[in-house]
């Protein structure tokens, strides 16, 4: 089946009218865009917004973040989860302060914690480069538009072919917004969608869910409260607040979480005492 004839202008017009007013959409500053992209890597938009604003109030540019004590950075990040992202982001800021901003995707990918999607996002949003940023939402939308799953390389080529001249930044945002608000993983709202010509319109959707599935086809879920990540987050939050280690966890679980945090450079242990770096 040939690829769908996508009405790019209709999708851009819809984005212009319906886009959510998110703080990182009001800037072209690569630092502020990178902070938002790293925060959004594993955290939902609504949760990120207040952290993003508070973080930038403390560390308004890459120089401020690079020079900040690690404990302050972790305090600002605490509660957002995946605290290791904060350390990696600070390392990236230090590289930028030392070497300047890379001005292309390949250079951006050399920054710590910056993968293909994040590099393309910063390149298009901050530097206006004509590159396609393909995240989970974009992958799902394009798969549905063409009613076809592709390999990552094929998908990147298809996403690049869709880019309207000189409008990569708006287009990337528009397709992400479409995936986040209309063409959702489980409930695509085709009646409200501007993607005329979509080959999946009104039909059972492709790529409904990427979750692993357990026995019997049921989604395999582990309660967040039972995960090591939960214990790690509680430890960092307690230390960031100047409180003792949280109680209520089995000693073996607490020790496993502490060992992981220490290995990742998120806590320092000296004898029986534990502190942020
Ligand atoms: S028409 Fe439906 S399936 Fe196609 S992109 Fe829009 S919401 Fe998704």
Boltz pocket constraint, residues with backbone or C-beta under 6 A from the ligand:
constraints:
  - pocket:
      binder: B
      contacts: [[A, 141], [A, 144], [A, 145], [A, 182], [A, 183], [A, 184], [A, 188], [A, 189], [A, 190], [A, 191], [A, 193], [A, 194], [A, 195], [A, 198], [A, 199], [A, 200], [A, 201], [A, 202], [A, 203], [A, 205]]
      max_distance: 6.0
